[in-house]
Amino acid sequence: KELEEEEGRSLEQRKAELKARMERELHEVQERERSRVEMAERALRDELEASLSLKRSLMEREEQLMEEQQRERRERLERQREEAIREEAEWDAHRKRQQDLRLATREEPRGRPVGLQTTLEQVTL
């Protein structure tokens, strides 16, 4: 009977040891799995942050390009406007010269051009 009790205790002790070992192993497996999950989450978070950073950089660059294009467009329009003003001023000056020339060479009623006096008229004046 004592032997049976000892074997029973021995069996109970082995069961307790086995149970403790299985719990430790389960805990280790769970710890490793938790660690893997954390590493995977960290990797995903880092990848997401890198992706967002890249997206922000691309958006900033796109905005810079748009601003640059608008600036270039404004500068081009300003140059065109200045060129049009310059051409208009040149054309106005040309028309004025033509008009002055026509007025200077217009004939008086006596058949002489206006503004051109004969030598005799110059002498008598």
VOBA-1610 file (N, C-alpha, C; in pm, whole numbers, padded with zeros to 5 digits, always signed):
BEGIN
Lys+00083-00117+00000Lys+00000+00000+00000Lys+00088+00125+00000Glu+00192+00123+00077Glu+00286+00235+00084Glu+00350+00256-00053Leu+00380+00148-00115Leu+00441+00153-00248Leu+00343+00216-00347Glu+00217+00180-00335Glu+00116+00238-00423Glu+00103+00388-00399Glu+00107+00426-00270Glu+00099+00569-00239Glu+00219+00644-00294Glu+00336+00581-00277Glu+00458+00644-00328Glu+00452+00653-00480Glu+00405+00549-00543Glu+00392+00551-00688Glu+00287+00655-00729Gly+00181+00664-00650Gly+00075+00762-00677Gly+00129+00904-00664Arg+00212+00923-00553Arg+00271+01057-00536Arg+00371+01084-00648Ser+00445+00981-00680Ser+00544+00994-00785Ser+00473+01027-00917Leu+00361+00961-00940Leu+00283+00988-01061Leu+00228+01131-01058Glu+00174+01171-00945Glu+00123+01307-00928Glu+00234+01410-00948Gln+00352+01378-00892Gln+00467+01469-00905Gln+00509+01479-01051Arg+00513+01367-01122Arg+00551+01369-01263Arg+00446+01446-01345Lys+00318+01426-01311Lys+00213+01500-01379Lys+00230+01650-01356Ala+00261+01688-01231Ala+00280+01830-01197Ala+00402+01885-01271Glu+00509+01807-01277Glu+00630+01851-01347Glu+00603+01865-01496Leu+00532+01765-01551Leu+00498+01771-01693Leu+00409+01892-01723Lys+00312+01913-01634Lys+00222+02027-01650Lys+00301+02157-01642Ala+00393+02169-01548Ala+00475+02290-01532Ala+00563+02311-01656Arg+00624+02199-01704Arg+00708+02209-01822Arg+00626+02252-01944Met+00509+02196-01960Met+00422+02231-02073Met+00379+02378-02063Glu+00350+02424-01943Glu+00312+02564-01926Glu+00429+02657-01960Arg+00551+02617-01918Arg+00671+02697-01950Arg+00691+02701-02102Glu+00682+02585-02164Glu+00700+02579-02309Glu+00592+02660-02381Leu+00470+02650-02335Leu+00361+02728-02392Leu+00389+02878-02377His+00434+02915-02257His+00467+03055-02230His+00581+03101-02322Glu+00682+03017-02342Glu+00794+03052-02431Glu+00746+03067-02575Val+00661+02974-02618Val+00607+02981-02754Val+00524+03108-02770Gln+00440+03137-02670Gln+00359+03258-02676Gln+00448+03383-02677Glu+00554+03381-02599Glu+00647+03495-02593Glu+00717+03515-02728Arg+00762+03405-02790Arg+00826+03413-02921Arg+00727+03466-03025Glu+00606+03416-03020Glu+00503+03459-03114Glu+00470+03607-03094Arg+00458+03649-02970Arg+00432+03790-02940Arg+00546+03877-02992Ser+00668+03830-02974Ser+00785+03903-03021Ser+00782+03913-03175Arg+00750+03802-03243Arg+00739+03805-03390Arg+00630+03902-03437Val+00518+03899-03369Val+00407+03989-03405Val+00450+04134-03386Glu+00517+04164-03275Glu+00565+04300-03250Glu+00664+04344-03358Met+00755+04253-03395Met+00852+04286-03500Met+00781+04311-03633Ala+00682+04228-03664Ala+00607+04246-03788Ala+00530+04378-03785Glu+00468+04410-03672Glu+00396+04537-03658Glu+00492+04654-03674Arg+00609+04643-03612Arg+00709+04749-03622Arg+00754+04768-03768Ala+00776+04655-03836Ala+00816+04661-03977Ala+00707+04726-04062Leu+00582+04688-04037Leu+00471+04748-04112Leu+00458+04897-04081Arg+00473+04932-03955Arg+00465+05073-03915Arg+00578+05153-03983Asp+00699+05096-03982Asp+00812+05164-04047Asp+00787+05180-04197Glu+00734+05075-04257Glu+00705+05080-04401Glu+00597+05184-04430Leu+00495+05189-04345Leu+00388+05287-04362Leu+00443+05429-04346Glu+00526+05449-04245Glu+00586+05582-04223Glu+00672+05622-04343Ala+00750+05527-04395Ala+00834+05556-04511Ala+00747+05590-04632Ser+00639+05516-04648Ser+00548+05541-04759Ser+00483+05679-04746Leu+00439+05712-04625Leu+00378+05844-04603Leu+00479+05955-04623Ser+00600+05933-04579Ser+00706+06032-04597Ser+00733+06054-04746Leu+00740+05944-04819Leu+00761+05954-04964Leu+00645+06028-05030Lys+00523+05995-04988Lys+00406+06060-05044Lys+00409+06210-05014Arg+00445+06246-04890Arg+00456+06388-04855Arg+00560+06457-04942Ser+00674+06391-04959Ser+00781+06448-05043Ser+00733+06468-05186Leu+00664+06368-05238Leu+00612+06379-05375Leu+00510+06491-05387Met+00424+06504-05288Met+00323+06610-05291Met+00390+06747-05283Glu+00492+06759-05197Glu+00564+06886-05186Glu+00633+06919-05318Arg+00695+06819-05380Arg+00763+06840-05507Arg+00663+06880-05615Glu+00548+06813-05615Glu+00444+06846-05712Glu+00397+06991-05692Glu+00380+07030-05566Glu+00339+07167-05536Glu+00446+07267-05583Gln+00573+07233-05558Gln+00682+07319-05604Gln+00681+07333-05755Leu+00661+07221-05824Leu+00657+07224-05971Leu+00541+07310-06021Met+00426+07296-05956Met+00310+07376-05996Met+00338+07524-05975Glu+00397+07558-05859Glu+00430+07697-05831Glu+00531+07749-05933Glu+00630+07665-05966Glu+00731+07704-06064Glu+00668+07727-06201Gln+00577+07638-06241Gln+00509+07653-06369Gln+00425+07781-06371Gln+00356+07808-06259Gln+00276+07931-06253Gln+00366+08054-06261Arg+00478+08051-06192Arg+00573+08163-06195Arg+00625+08183-06338Glu+00665+08071-06401Glu+00714+08080-06539Glu+00606+08133-06632Arg+00482+08089-06612Arg+00371+08136-06696Arg+00350+08285-06675Arg+00352+08329-06547Arg+00336+08473-06519Arg+00450+08553-06583Glu+00573+08503-06569Glu+00688+08573-06627Glu+00675+08580-06780Arg+00633+08469-06842Arg+00617+08467-06987Arg+00508+08566-07030Leu+00397+08567-06957Leu+00289+08662-06991Leu+00336+08806-06971Glu+00413+08830-06866Glu+00465+08965-06842Glu+00559+09006-06955Arg+00646+08914-06998Arg+00736+08944-07111Arg+00656+08972-07237Gln+00552+08891-07261Gln+00468+08913-07380Gln+00397+09048-07372Arg+00349+09082-07251Arg+00281+09211-07233Arg+00379+09326-07259Glu+00500+09315-07202Glu+00601+09418-07224Glu+00638+09428-07371Glu+00652+09315-07437Glu+00684+09313-07580Glu+00572+09379-07660Ala+00447+09350-07624Ala+00333+09410-07694Ala+00331+09561-07673Ile+00361+09604-07550Ile+00365+09748-07522Ile+00476+09814-07603Arg+00594+09749-07605Arg+00708+09802-07681Arg+00673+09810-07831Glu+00615+09703-07883Glu+00578+09702-08025Glu+00473+09809-08055Glu+00378+09825-07964Glu+00275+09928-07983Glu+00339+10067-07982Ala+00434+10089-07890Ala+00503+10219-07883Ala+00583+10242-08011Glu+00651+10138-08059Glu+00726+10152-08184Glu+00632+10183-08301Trp+00519+10114-08305Trp+00423+10136-08412Trp+00365+10277-08404Asp+00335+10323-08280Asp+00284+10459-08263Asp+00388+10561-08309Ala+00515+10538-08272Ala+00622+10629-08314Ala+00635+10629-08466His+00625+10513-08527His+00633+10503-08674His+00517+10579-08738Arg+00396+10560-08688Arg+00278+10631-08741Arg+00295+10782-08725Lys+00347+10822-08610Lys+00368+10965-08586Lys+00470+11021-08686Arg+00580+10949-08709Arg+00680+10993-08807Arg+00618+11003-08946Gln+00539+10901-08980Gln+00472+10903-09111Gln+00379+11023-09122Gln+00303+11047-09015Gln+00209+11159-09015Gln+00286+11291-09023Asp+00394+11304-08944Asp+00476+11426-08949Asp+00534+11445-09088Leu+00579+11336-09148Leu+00636+11345-09282Leu+00530+11388-09383Arg+00410+11332-09371Arg+00301+11372-09461Arg+00266+11520-09442Leu+00261+11562-09314Leu+00230+11703-09287Leu+00340+11794-09341Ala+00465+11751-09328Ala+00577+11833-09372Ala+00581+11843-09524Thr+00533+11744-09591Thr+00541+11744-09739Thr+00407+11777-09804Arg+00307+11809-09724Arg+00176+11845-09780Arg+00189+11975-09859Glu+00123+11979-09969Glu+00136+12097-10054Glu+00043+12207-10012Glu+00092+12330-10022Glu+00010+12447-09996Glu-00078+12470-10120Pro-00177+12557-10107Pro-00264+12584-10222Pro-00188+12633-10344Arg-00071+12694-10328Arg+00001+12747-10444Arg+00087+12638-10508Gly+00080+12516-10461Gly+00153+12408-10523Gly+00287+12378-10460Arg+00321+12449-10352Arg+00447+12419-10285Arg+00419+12335-10161Pro+00510+12246-10124Pro+00490+12167-10003Pro+00488+12256-09879Val+00401+12221-09785Val+00392+12296-09660Val+00521+12276-09584Gly+00574+12381-09527Gly+00694+12372-09448Gly+00821+12386-09529Leu+00811+12381-09660Leu+00929+12397-09744Leu+00919+12534-09811Gln+01007+12622-09776Gln+01003+12755-09833Gln+01109+12764-09943Thr+01076+12845-10039Thr+01176+12864-10147Thr+01286+12952-10097Thr+01392+12948-10166Thr+01506+13030-10127Thr+01473+13177-10127Leu+01395+13222-10223Leu+01357+13362-10230Leu+01272+13401-10110Glu+01175+13311-10073Glu+01093+13340-09957Glu+01176+13347-09830Gln+01276+13258-09820Gln+01361+13259-09703Gln+01440+13389-09695Val+01485+13434-09809Val+01565+13556-09814Val+01481+13677-09776Thr+01357+13683-09827Thr+01274+13799-09800Thr+01221+13799-09658Leu+01220+13688-09594Leu+01171+13685-09455Leu+01279+13740-09371
//
